[in-house]
Amino acid sequence: MIPQLTPAELVRWRSDPQREQPFVLDVREAWELGVCRLEDAHHVPLAQLPAAVATLPRERDIVLVCHHGRRSMHAGIWLRNAGFDRVHNLQGGMAAWASDVDPTMARY
């Protein structure tokens, strides 16, 4: 099973200078990033993940993000099967982030 992070847990992680920062990977489509996105997130659409796997850091924690958390969960399962051990899913995705962390964020 892929560990789930709530938006609040990701905020705490990213604001902790003592903790290695995660590699945030957004697996949504490009048009979705035009609506809203997390600052400093890397973008690889889910369908392109197999072709991009060699560019992802195996030595860092990867936090996967999508709209509601389903595509990112599938990406996490795929990455685990590809040998990535440090994979996490943003529970509820960008919808939960907008609701729990940044209510000014555009929603779709």
Secondary structure, 3 states (H helix, E strand, C coil): CCCEECHHHHHHHHCCCCCCCCEEEECCCHHHHCCCCCCCCEECCHHHHHHHHHHCCCCCCEEEECCCCHHHHHHHHHHHHCCCCCEEEECCHHHHHHHHCCCCCCCC
